[in-house]
């Protein structure tokens, strides 16, 4: 069994750092790099991409709302045309940095509120995925489970890599529950590992309401800003390998 282990990285600004990117880049196989809107800046992007390239780690654009103060986790009302242009702008920034450092961008993902909105709304997912396809139809879309995003990707000829968010709770439709709810972010390491074991052994996840639903994930995500993220990523990696899995970057996994 091949599975990708990825993290959202580069989510600082100037001298401020959100996570231990260097340590996480020793453990993951794919990096989702902030593109300067919800977090990140040109220098952080360049350093993160260069390190990832040197280590053979897949590089992806982590695209969000232009909301550094809210870390991209607040809903913004933006016209579709402008929002699609913002997506393309961020993809172009990360792709350019990757090329300049001798690497290439293999995938993209939506961050925070933008990702949650697209996952729940087919009318929003379709133009956003169309924008991604116009930029590069070969990009892999890394996404939490979402029929809206999966169907839009299929319409526009894009490949989806469904990602299981190990430290986030799901509802009965397979969507992420809002962060404002208690225990929507799972901080207990034992609970996170139990969820990973269930995914690997049974291909299911237990929802916030207690139901069991199928989860066909090709990748597991650990949030870089989660407390104890490095140790959690290390333990999740060990759990995957103990189950007979191989940690393989998204692009090689789907090749």
C-alpha positions in Angstrom: 0.0 0.0 0.0 1.4 3.4 -1.0 0.2 6.5 0.8 1.4 10.1 0.8 2.1 11.9 4.1 1.8 15.7 3.7 1.7 18.9 5.7 0.8 22.5 5.2 4.1 24.4 5.4 5.6 27.9 4.8 2.8 29.4 6.9 4.8 32.2 8.5 5.5 35.8 7.6 8.8 37.6 7.8 10.4 36.7 11.1 7.3 34.9 12.5 7.1 31.2 12.1 3.9 29.1 12.4 5.4 25.6 12.5 8.7 23.6 12.5 9.0 23.3 8.8 12.5 22.0 8.7 11.7 19.1 11.0 8.4 18.3 9.2 10.3 18.2 5.9 12.3 15.3 7.3 9.1 13.3 7.7 6.6 14.1 5.0 6.5 13.2 1.3 4.5 16.2 0.1 4.5 19.8 1.1 1.6 22.2 0.6 3.2 25.6 0.6 1.4 28.8 1.5 1.5 31.3 -1.4 1.4 34.7 0.4 -2.3 35.2 0.8 -3.3 33.5 4.1 0.3 33.2 5.1 3.8 33.0 3.6 6.0 35.5 1.8 8.4 35.2 -1.2 11.5 34.3 0.9 9.7 31.7 3.1 8.2 30.2 -0.1 11.6 30.0 -1.7 13.3 28.4 1.3 10.5 25.9 1.8 10.4 24.9 -1.9 14.2 24.6 -2.2 14.4 22.4 0.9 11.5 20.2 -0.4 13.1 19.9 -3.8 16.4 18.8 -2.4 14.7 16.1 -0.4 12.6 14.8 -3.2 9.4 16.0 -1.6 6.4 16.9 -3.8 5.7 20.7 -3.9 2.1 22.0 -4.0 0.5 25.4 -3.8 -1.7 25.9 -0.7 -4.2 28.5 -1.9 -6.4 30.6 0.3 -8.3 33.8 0.9 -6.2 37.0 1.2 -6.5 37.1 5.0 -3.3 36.9 6.9 -4.8 38.3 10.1 -7.4 35.5 10.1 -5.0 32.9 8.8 -7.4 32.3 5.9 -9.9 30.6 8.2 -12.6 33.4 8.0 -15.3 33.4 5.3 -14.9 36.2 2.8 -17.4 37.3 0.2 -15.5 37.7 -3.0 -16.9 37.7 -6.6 -16.3 34.4 -8.4 -14.3 36.1 -11.2 -12.0 37.8 -8.7 -11.6 34.7 -6.6 -10.6 32.6 -9.6 -8.0 35.2 -10.5 -6.7 35.0 -6.9 -6.3 31.2 -7.3 -4.4 31.5 -10.5 -2.2 34.3 -9.0 -1.2 32.0 -6.1 -0.6 29.0 -8.4 1.6 31.2 -10.6 3.6 32.5 -7.7 4.4 29.0 -6.3 5.1 27.5 -9.7 7.5 30.3 -10.5 9.4 29.9 -7.3 9.6 26.1 -7.9 11.0 26.5 -11.4 13.5 29.1 -10.2 14.8 26.7 -7.5 15.1 23.7 -9.9 11.9 22.0 -8.8 8.4 21.8 -10.1 4.9 22.2 -8.7 3.0 18.9 -8.7 -0.2 19.6 -6.9 -2.4 22.2 -5.3 -4.9 22.4 -2.4 -7.4 24.9 -1.0 -6.7 26.3 2.4 -9.1 26.9 5.3 -12.3 28.7 4.7 -11.9 28.7 0.9 -11.5 24.9 0.9 -14.4 24.3 3.3 -16.7 26.6 1.1 -15.7 24.8 -2.1 -16.1 21.4 -0.6 -19.7 22.1 0.4 -20.8 24.1 -2.7 -20.7 22.7 -6.2 -21.5 26.2 -7.6 -18.2 27.5 -6.1 -16.1 24.3 -6.7 -16.8 24.2 -10.4 -15.3 27.6 -11.4 -12.4 27.2 -9.0 -11.4 23.9 -10.4 -11.9 25.3 -13.9 -9.4 28.0 -13.0 -6.9 25.4 -11.8 -7.4 23.4 -15.1 -6.8 26.6 -17.1 -3.5 27.2 -15.3 -2.3 23.6 -15.6 -4.5 20.6 -16.3 -1.7 18.2 -15.1 -1.9 19.6 -11.5 -3.1 17.1 -9.0 -5.8 18.5 -6.7 -5.2 17.4 -3.1 -8.5 17.7 -1.2 -10.4 16.4 1.8 -13.3 14.3 0.8 -15.9 16.3 -1.2 -18.3 15.3 -3.9 -18.5 18.9 -5.1 -14.7 19.1 -5.6 -14.4 15.6 -7.0 -17.1 16.1 -9.5 -15.8 19.5 -10.6 -12.3 18.0 -11.0 -13.7 15.2 -13.2 -15.5 17.7 -15.4 -12.4 19.7 -16.0 -10.0 16.7 -16.5 -8.1 17.1 -13.2 -6.8 14.3 -11.0 -8.0 14.2 -7.4 -5.9 12.8 -4.5 -8.3 12.5 -1.5 -6.5 13.5 1.7 -7.5 12.3 5.2 -7.0 15.1 7.8 -5.8 13.1 10.7 -6.4 15.8 13.3 -9.8 17.1 12.1 -13.3 15.8 12.7 -15.7 14.9 9.8 -19.5 15.0 9.5 -21.7 12.3 8.2 -21.3 13.6 4.6 -17.5 13.3 4.8 -17.0 17.1 5.1 -14.9 18.7 7.8 -16.9 20.1 10.7 -16.5 23.8 11.5 -13.6 24.6 13.8 -15.9 26.5 16.2 -17.4 23.2 17.4 -15.8 21.5 20.4 -13.2 18.8 19.5 -13.4 19.7 15.8 -9.6 19.8 16.0 -8.4 16.5 17.6 -5.4 17.3 19.8 -5.1 14.0 21.6 -2.3 11.9 19.9 -3.8 8.6 20.8 -7.1 9.6 19.2 -5.4 10.8 16.0 -3.5 7.5 15.8 -6.6 5.4 16.3 -8.2 7.3 13.4 -5.2 6.6 11.2 -5.3 2.9 12.1 -9.0 2.7 11.3 -8.3 4.4 7.9 -5.4 2.1 7.0 -7.1 -1.2 8.2 -10.8 -0.6 7.3 -10.8 2.4 4.9 -13.3 4.1 7.1 -13.6 7.1 9.5 -15.8 7.6 12.5 -17.7 10.9 12.1 -18.3 13.6 14.7 -21.8 12.2 15.2 -20.5 8.6 15.7 -21.3 7.1 12.3 -18.9 5.1 10.3 -18.4 6.2 6.7 -16.0 5.0 3.9 -12.9 7.2 3.3 -10.9 6.4 0.1 -7.8 8.5 1.0 -4.5 8.4 -0.9 -2.9 10.8 1.4 -2.8 11.7 5.1 -2.4 15.3 6.3 -0.9 16.6 9.5 -1.5 20.4 10.1 1.8 22.2 10.6 0.2 24.6 13.1 -1.2 21.8 15.3 0.6 21.7 18.7 3.1 18.8 18.7 2.9 18.5 14.9 6.4 17.1 14.4 6.0 14.3 16.9 2.6 13.6 15.6 3.8 13.4 12.0 6.7 11.1 13.2 4.2 8.8 14.9 1.7 8.8 12.0 4.6 7.9 9.7 5.6 5.0 12.0 2.0 3.8 12.1 1.8 3.8 8.3 5.0 1.8 8.0 4.0 -0.6 10.8 0.9 -1.4 8.8 3.0 -2.3 5.8 2.5 1.0 4.0 5.1 2.9 1.9 5.3 6.7 2.2 5.3 7.9 -1.4 4.8 11.5 -2.8 1.5 12.2 -4.4 2.9 12.5 -8.0 4.6 9.1 -7.8 1.7 7.5 -6.0 -0.6 8.4 -8.8 1.8 7.8 -11.7 
